[in-house]
Amino acid sequence: MKKSIVAKGLGLLAGITLMVSFLGMSPVWAKELHFAVCLPSMDQPFLIQQKYGYETMAKQLGIKLTFYDAGGFNLNRQIQQIEDATAKKVDAIIITAADRQGTATAIDDAVKAGVPVINVSAQSASQSIIARVRSDDLEIGRQAGEFLAQKLNYKGNIVMLAGKAGVGVIMDRVEGVKEVIKKYPGVKILAERYTDMTRALGMSTMEDLLQAHGQDIHGVYSGGEHVGMGAAKVLEAANRRGVAVTSVDFSKDLEQAIRDGWISASIVQQTIILAGTGVRIAKDVAEGKKVPPVTFIPTITISKENLDTIDRSGFQIPAK
């Protein structure tokens, strides 16, 4: 009699599990997944947008997130945070790398400890990363270079406010710009500067470049919103309206600068889609599913001509 009751109970349990699986739901007793999200900063517009994308997708999928902020691309702090997440045995680490080479060992150690790592946006050199979700940063540089060359009618001088040296996305973008400029003998790069990604440094660097090169500057490439806005503010103060400026990513201030003509175009990553895709892939990895090694998310070039018609859902946080 007891065996019959046990058998019936097991049969009922199996039936419920099969029904739940058929309906595409997770059993109520399934373990809640917990991911660590390691960001190099939380004050850059593209990283604020990414954070929203992570939170939105995690809520949809029922995943717990713990955010780590490296406080402005601080490599040592990010290494400590990767180590902390590894020690806590989270189900996955999602990282935007503060430095391409410097993060590799900590990521390798995490994977050796059984914690899979998914790399979103700024890349790490670690060969242990399970999956990468990114924009094509070489292509971002190419798009910016092509826009500047066309804007200058293929004749003139540009300066580069690249961003922070050693950060993978920054170096790839610079390579993309240079690849394009080589095709146009009439376009010259006068100067190339690397700084932390702040508006204050964008301003001071642009002031130095104006002092050194003056009227010889016809175009400016900037590797991110903060340095681009800093450069635009200096050009506005100097009344240098004829200088073409490109930036990367998007913010309300940058949108206004495009409307006012101080920034000519921005190459915009679909940051919300990047982050959401990273969470979905991390979930698949944690559940033992096969995932593609690299997923590219397309970028968008935004200028005054398409500013009011572009689909912003992939990069702009909805107004509350």
VOGU-3710 file (C-alpha; in Angstrom, 3 decimals, decimal comma):
1> mkksivakgl> 0,000/0,000/0,000  2,790/2,417/0,937  4,660/1,670/-2,300  1,509/2,428/-4,273  1,069/5,811/-2,573  4,742/6,698/-3,157  4,508/5,650/-6,793  1,381/7,751/-7,292  3,086/10,737/-5,660  6,148/10,429/-7,878
11> gllagitlmv> 3,924/10,082/-10,916  2,031/13,234/-9,985  5,298/15,148/-9,452  6,631/14,010/-12,821  3,373/15,029/-14,474  3,508/18,521/-12,960  7,148/18,922/-14,008  6,325/17,822/-17,553  3,370/20,202/-17,754  5,447/23,149/-16,464
21> sflgmspvwa> 8,204/22,326/-18,953  5,686/22,084/-21,789  4,267/25,497/-20,914  7,750/27,025/-20,988  7,698/27,937/-17,288  10,230/27,309/-14,540  9,146/25,141/-11,636  8,368/27,179/-8,514  11,129/25,332/-6,649  13,812/26,235/-9,256
31> kelhfavclp> 16,869/28,057/-7,895  16,841/31,817/-8,412  19,803/32,798/-10,566  22,127/35,469/-9,177  24,446/37,443/-11,473  27,127/39,993/-10,607  27,356/42,950/-13,000  30,790/44,633/-12,911  30,769/48,125/-14,438  33,790/50,444/-14,742
41> smdqpfliqq> 31,675/53,463/-13,780  28,075/54,432/-13,161  28,260/58,103/-14,145  28,779/57,713/-17,901  25,535/57,988/-19,910  26,108/54,739/-21,827  26,707/52,844/-18,571  23,624/54,352/-16,934  21,641/53,168/-19,967  23,260/49,729/-19,709
51> kygyetmakq> 22,299/49,488/-16,031  18,686/50,158/-16,970  18,896/47,440/-19,632  20,301/44,940/-17,129  17,635/45,708/-14,553  14,776/45,573/-17,057  15,757/42,205/-18,531  16,602/40,707/-15,137  13,151/41,667/-13,857  11,529/40,018/-16,880
61> lgikltfyda> 13,521/36,807/-16,364  13,310/36,700/-12,555  17,058/37,055/-11,998  18,770/38,702/-9,031  21,536/41,196/-9,856  24,329/42,643/-7,724  26,000/45,707/-9,266  29,656/46,605/-8,746  30,941/50,103/-9,623  34,706/50,445/-10,233
71> ggfnlnrqiq> 34,420/54,198/-9,698  35,735/55,567/-12,979  37,604/52,783/-14,831  39,644/51,947/-11,715  41,323/48,671/-12,688  42,437/47,600/-9,204  38,953/48,165/-7,827  37,370/46,159/-10,624  39,791/43,281/-10,034  38,798/43,241/-6,353
81> qiedatakkv> 35,123/43,254/-7,340  35,579/40,313/-9,739  37,333/38,434/-6,934  34,499/39,268/-4,511  31,826/38,050/-6,949  33,845/34,872/-7,547  34,125/34,195/-3,819  30,349/34,605/-3,481  29,848/31,902/-6,129  27,361/33,886/-8,212
91> daiiitaadr> 25,860/32,021/-11,159  27,580/34,324/-13,661  29,592/37,526/-13,872  28,673/40,076/-16,531  31,497/42,562/-17,016  32,229/45,752/-18,905  36,008/45,798/-18,618  37,832/48,750/-17,060  40,966/47,659/-18,906  41,491/45,143/-21,708
101> qgtataidda> 44,671/43,455/-20,473  44,463/44,161/-16,756  41,199/42,286/-16,164  42,282/39,056/-17,844  43,821/37,199/-14,886  40,910/37,875/-12,505  38,438/36,695/-15,171  40,509/33,566/-15,847  40,502/32,816/-12,114  36,710/33,285/-11,916
111> vkagvpvinv> 36,104/30,811/-14,733  38,545/28,312/-13,175  36,509/28,615/-9,963  33,363/27,647/-11,858  31,849/31,108/-12,402  31,177/31,805/-16,107  31,965/35,317/-17,341  30,049/37,173/-20,056  31,712/40,300/-21,472  29,410/43,167/-22,517
121> saqsasqsii> 30,656/46,294/-24,319  34,276/47,194/-23,340  36,253/44,015/-23,917  38,747/42,060/-21,835  41,659/40,142/-23,351  40,792/37,042/-21,278  40,483/33,906/-23,403  38,264/32,300/-20,728  35,219/34,463/-21,442  32,234/32,298/-22,381
131> arvrsddlei> 30,412/34,859/-24,555  30,832/38,454/-25,695  28,061/40,954/-26,435  29,317/44,123/-28,030  29,099/46,846/-30,567  31,700/46,650/-33,307  34,025/49,356/-31,984  36,211/49,275/-35,070  33,057/50,072/-37,041  32,179/52,904/-34,629
141> grqageflaq> 35,560/54,443/-35,410  35,056/53,895/-39,126  31,624/55,545/-39,027  33,036/58,564/-37,177  35,992/58,816/-39,562  33,784/58,618/-42,658  31,411/61,234/-41,274  34,251/63,656/-40,516  35,909/63,131/-43,898  32,637/63,779/-45,728
151> klnykgnivm> 31,835/66,796/-43,542  35,237/68,303/-44,408  34,742/67,503/-48,089  37,780/65,223/-47,790  40,198/68,056/-47,053  41,204/69,365/-43,619  42,751/68,613/-40,250  41,278/66,742/-37,314  42,289/66,235/-33,695  41,414/63,169/-31,622
161> lagkagvgvi> 40,182/63,229/-28,017  40,232/59,455/-27,806  39,341/58,723/-24,176  41,204/56,538/-21,698  44,250/54,698/-23,051  44,203/50,922/-22,647  40,430/50,544/-22,647  39,553/48,079/-25,399  36,667/50,006/-26,928  38,697/53,224/-27,019
171> mdrvegvkev> 41,666/51,656/-28,783  39,458/49,840/-31,315  37,595/53,053/-32,148  40,857/54,935/-32,677  42,054/52,176/-34,997  38,795/52,448/-36,978  39,127/56,239/-37,394  42,735/55,931/-38,542  41,843/53,147/-40,978  39,386/55,481/-42,719
181> ikkypgvkil> 41,552/58,608/-42,643  44,380/56,727/-44,397  42,098/56,457/-47,434  41,862/60,247/-47,786  45,232/61,987/-48,341  43,603/65,390/-47,936  42,589/64,676/-44,317  45,318/64,851/-41,654  45,365/63,975/-37,949  47,074/66,880/-36,190
191> aerytdmtra> 47,066/65,470/-32,668  45,891/62,459/-30,639  45,201/62,771/-26,905  44,225/60,205/-24,249  42,513/61,158/-20,989  39,992/59,852/-18,503  36,411/60,150/-19,747  35,296/63,374/-18,034  33,910/66,634/-19,371  36,505/68,606/-17,429
201> lgmstmedll> 39,331/66,753/-19,166  37,556/67,057/-22,493  37,454/70,817/-21,980  41,061/71,224/-20,807  42,387/68,988/-23,594  40,417/70,867/-26,252  41,659/74,187/-24,845  45,249/72,929/-25,137  44,656/71,734/-28,696  43,102/75,051/-29,726
211> qahgqdihgv> 46,034/76,909/-28,241  48,502/74,664/-30,088  46,732/74,461/-33,468  44,196/77,294/-33,575  42,471/77,781/-36,918  44,165/74,688/-38,360  41,590/72,466/-36,589  38,645/71,661/-38,834  37,302/68,523/-37,175  37,278/66,744/-33,809
221> ysggehvgmg> 36,853/63,046/-33,105  35,890/62,248/-29,508  35,697/58,716/-28,147  32,821/59,265/-25,722  30,003/61,575/-24,664  31,819/63,249/-21,748  34,964/64,246/-23,653  32,886/65,163/-26,708  30,666/67,501/-24,698  33,746/69,037/-23,077
231> aakvleaanr> 35,254/69,739/-26,489  31,960/71,170/-27,775  31,724/73,586/-24,819  35,214/74,926/-25,545  34,470/75,374/-29,250  31,223/77,163/-28,375  33,076/79,516/-25,997  35,630/80,217/-28,759  32,811/80,693/-31,321  34,352/78,029/-33,606
241> rgvavtsvdf> 31,052/76,965/-35,162  32,665/75,691/-38,369  34,493/72,822/-36,628  32,876/69,402/-37,225  32,675/67,300/-34,039  31,743/63,646/-33,699  31,048/61,845/-30,440  30,013/58,378/-29,296  26,783/57,528/-27,437  23,932/59,761/-26,370
251> skdleqaird> 22,576/61,995/-23,605  20,111/64,879/-23,276  22,997/67,365/-23,285  24,483/65,796/-26,398  21,097/65,869/-28,122  20,875/69,605/-27,450  24,433/70,114/-28,713  23,459/68,388/-31,982  20,373/70,622/-32,289  22,502/73,708/-31,638
261> gwisasivqq> 25,155/72,627/-34,139  28,092/72,208/-31,754  28,218/68,449/-32,280  27,768/67,282/-35,860  27,037/63,595/-35,201  27,240/60,869/-32,605  27,755/57,155/-33,213  25,290/55,622/-30,778  25,458/52,161/-29,242  22,142/50,486/-28,476
271> tiilagtgvr> 23,137/50,187/-24,852  19,821/48,919/-23,485  19,776/46,107/-26,054  23,435/45,305/-25,305  22,725/44,862/-21,617  19,477/42,950/-22,062  21,166/40,568/-24,484  23,981/40,042/-21,979  21,524/38,984/-19,262  19,684/36,586/-21,583
281> iakdvaegkk> 22,940/34,959/-22,700  24,194/34,725/-19,104  20,958/32,921/-18,195  21,450/30,466/-21,042  25,037/29,837/-19,936  23,974/29,307/-16,304  21,377/26,794/-17,506  23,949/24,865/-19,533  22,752/25,950/-22,965  25,022/26,565/-25,937
291> vppvtfipti> 25,530/30,256/-26,795  27,299/32,108/-29,626  30,836/33,248/-28,733  30,196/36,801/-30,017  26,971/38,735/-30,553  27,202/42,118/-32,297  24,550/44,796/-31,683  24,314/47,397/-34,509  25,162/51,060/-33,895  23,320/54,147/-35,200
301> tiskenldti> 24,764/57,405/-36,551  22,657/60,321/-35,284  22,905/63,806/-36,749  20,617/66,826/-37,025  19,051/65,298/-40,144  17,623/62,209/-38,412  17,498/63,331/-34,783  13,703/63,493/-34,625  12,941/60,321/-36,581  15,361/57,745/-35,159
311> drsgfqipak> 14,091/54,827/-33,051  15,504/55,465/-29,564  14,178/52,418/-27,736  17,543/50,641/-27,879  19,493/53,373/-26,087  17,243/55,891/-24,344  15,697/55,266/-20,928  11,947/56,002/-21,085  10,761/59,118/-19,265  8,980/58,331/-16,001
//
